[in-house]
Structure formats: structure tokens, C-alpha cells
């Protein structure tokens, strides 16, 4: 059996789901993973940014599996999972990879040590191993919109040797096209 890779998607724009599913079926370069999409539908319930849903989906990921959390307007570069597989082989002690990210306005979020704090890194930039993060989750009630950066900062500060920074923009926020 191939290793599984989980993608946790918070959905508020159902019109994007066909494009996202098509991408995961046919748009990625060859990689060794079986992909599992977990989708949290964001309705009228009080869950700012779908963070509670994202945390619930993380809880569904089996220990030892790799995952990422994205919004329904975020797309991976076609080489991302191939790159993740190579990084896992090269850094077997790693528990997280942080990739560069690109916003649709052209801004690049660089995966460099000085950006591993809230406001400079987005939760969509990280790929995590469930066993590595343990009980760490996004804490919206405590940190608000910066909870994803705070999670990365906490992990990076506590375990800098287990977080691999890859300053290549392999996630595109706010666009479903590369």
C-alpha cells in the first residue's frame, strides 16, 4: 500500500471544488501517495475561517500520515507532492516542511527562519506529520486570524531541527491556476 497524504480543505466556495478535485485526479506530477481529501463545509455556524473544521479534520488524519490544510481557493504546484516525497526520503527525522507561498497579487511568502511567526507565514504553506504535531492545533480563539502563523512559530521554536524550510513557492493562495 502506498503512503497516504491527507488534504484538509475548508470549503466556502463550492464552485471551486470541481476544479480542485480535477487537479488532484489529473493535475499533479507523479508521486507515491494515495491522496485523501477531507472537506469541511463552512456554513452559517460560528467558525471563523473554518479553523474549528480544520482542527476536526486534523484529528481524522491517522498518526504517522502526512497532511496539509488549505482553503478552497488554494492550489498546489503540480510538483508539490513529488517534492514532499523526496524531502521525506532526504529528511527522515523531519516532522514538518514549510514551503514558499504565492498570493494572487504576486506577493511571495518566503519560507525562511525570520518569517516563521504569525503574519509572515500561512497555514497553507505547511505540510505536517500527524505524529509530529501531537496535540498542537490552530487556536483561533486565542490568536485570531494569526493562529496559523502562531502554530508554525510554536513548532519551529520548539523543534527547529525537525522543521525543514523550502523556499520554493509551491502553493498559490487565492487562485486555482498556476
C-alpha positions in Angstrom: 0.0 0.0 0.0 1.2 3.5 -0.8 1.6 6.1 1.9 -1.4 8.3 2.3 -1.4 12.1 2.1 -4.3 14.0 3.5 -5.5 17.3 2.2 -7.9 19.1 4.7 -10.0 21.7 2.8 -12.3 24.2 4.3 -15.0 24.9 1.7 -16.9 28.1 1.4 -16.9 28.3 -2.4 -18.5 25.1 -3.7 -18.0 26.3 -7.3 -14.2 25.7 -6.8 -14.5 22.1 -5.7 -14.8 20.6 -9.2 -11.5 22.3 -10.2 -9.8 21.2 -7.0 -10.9 17.6 -7.4 -9.9 17.6 -11.1 -6.4 18.9 -10.1 -5.9 16.1 -7.5 -7.1 13.5 -10.0 -5.1 14.6 -13.1 -3.0 17.7 -12.4 -0.2 16.5 -10.2 3.1 15.2 -11.3 3.7 11.5 -10.5 4.1 10.9 -6.8 3.9 7.9 -4.4 0.9 9.0 -2.3 -2.6 7.9 -2.1 -4.5 11.2 -1.7 -7.3 11.6 0.8 -9.4 14.8 0.6 -11.1 15.8 3.8 -13.6 18.6 3.2 -15.2 20.7 5.9 -18.2 22.6 4.6 -18.3 26.1 6.0 -22.0 27.1 6.6 -23.6 29.7 8.9 -22.2 28.2 12.1 -19.8 30.4 14.1 -16.4 29.1 12.9 -14.3 32.0 11.7 -12.1 30.9 8.7 -13.2 27.3 9.2 -10.5 26.8 11.8 -12.5 24.5 14.0 -13.3 22.3 11.0 -9.7 22.2 10.0 -8.8 21.1 13.6 -11.5 18.4 13.4 -10.1 17.2 10.1 -6.6 17.0 11.5 -8.0 14.8 14.2 -9.2 12.4 11.5 -5.7 12.0 10.0 -4.0 8.8 11.3 -0.8 9.1 13.2 2.2 8.8 11.0 0.5 10.2 8.0 1.4 13.5 6.3 -1.2 16.2 5.7 -1.8 19.8 4.8 -4.7 22.3 5.4 -5.8 24.5 2.6 -8.6 26.9 1.7 -10.8 26.2 -1.2 -9.0 28.9 -3.3 -5.6 27.4 -2.8 -3.8 25.2 -5.3 -0.5 23.3 -5.2 2.1 23.5 -7.7 1.9 20.3 -9.8 5.3 19.1 -8.4 4.5 19.6 -4.7 3.7 16.0 -3.7 6.6 14.7 -5.7 8.8 17.2 -3.8 7.3 16.2 -0.5 8.1 12.5 -1.1 11.7 13.4 -2.0 12.0 15.6 1.1 10.6 12.8 3.4 13.4 10.5 2.0 16.1 13.1 2.4 14.9 14.3 5.9 13.6 11.2 7.6 13.8 13.0 11.0 11.6 15.8 9.8 8.1 16.4 11.1 7.2 19.4 9.0 8.0 21.1 5.8 7.3 24.8 5.2 7.1 25.8 1.5 7.1 29.3 0.0 3.7 30.5 -1.0 2.4 32.9 -3.6 -0.6 35.2 -3.3 -2.7 36.1 -6.4 -1.4 39.7 -6.1 2.1 38.4 -6.6 3.3 38.6 -3.0 5.6 35.7 -2.1 5.6 34.3 1.5 9.2 33.1 1.8 9.9 30.0 3.9 12.9 31.4 5.8 13.6 31.4 9.6 12.8 35.1 10.1 9.3 34.5 8.7 8.3 31.7 11.0 5.9 33.8 13.0 2.3 35.0 12.8 1.7 37.4 10.0 4.6 36.2 7.8 3.6 32.6 7.1 0.3 31.0 6.2 -1.1 27.6 7.4 -1.4 26.6 3.7 2.4 26.7 3.4 3.0 23.8 5.8 3.0 20.0 5.3 2.9 18.2 8.6 3.2 14.7 10.0 0.3 14.0 12.4 2.6 12.1 14.9 5.0 15.1 15.0 2.4 17.8 15.9 0.7 15.7 18.6 -2.0 17.8 20.2 -0.9 21.1 18.6 -3.7 22.7 16.7 -4.8 26.1 15.3 -6.0 28.2 18.2 -8.3 30.8 16.7 -10.0 31.7 20.0 -6.6 32.7 21.4 -4.8 34.1 18.3 -7.5 35.0 15.8 -6.5 35.3 12.2 -2.9 34.8 13.1 -3.4 31.3 14.6 -1.8 29.5 11.6 1.4 31.6 11.9 1.4 31.0 15.7 1.1 27.2 15.2 4.1 27.3 12.8 6.0 29.6 15.2 5.4 27.3 18.1 6.5 24.2 16.3 9.5 25.9 14.7 10.7 27.4 18.0 10.4 24.1 19.9 11.8 21.8 17.2 13.8 23.8 14.7 15.8 20.7 13.7 12.6 18.9 12.7 11.1 21.7 10.5 12.6 21.9 7.0 12.2 25.2 5.2 11.9 25.0 1.5 11.8 28.5 0.0 10.1 27.5 -3.3 6.6 28.9 -3.9 4.8 25.6 -4.3 1.4 26.9 -3.0 -0.7 29.5 -4.7 -3.3 31.3 -2.4 -6.3 32.9 -3.9 -6.1 31.3 -7.3 -6.8 28.0 -8.9 -4.4 28.4 -11.8 -0.6 28.3 -12.0 
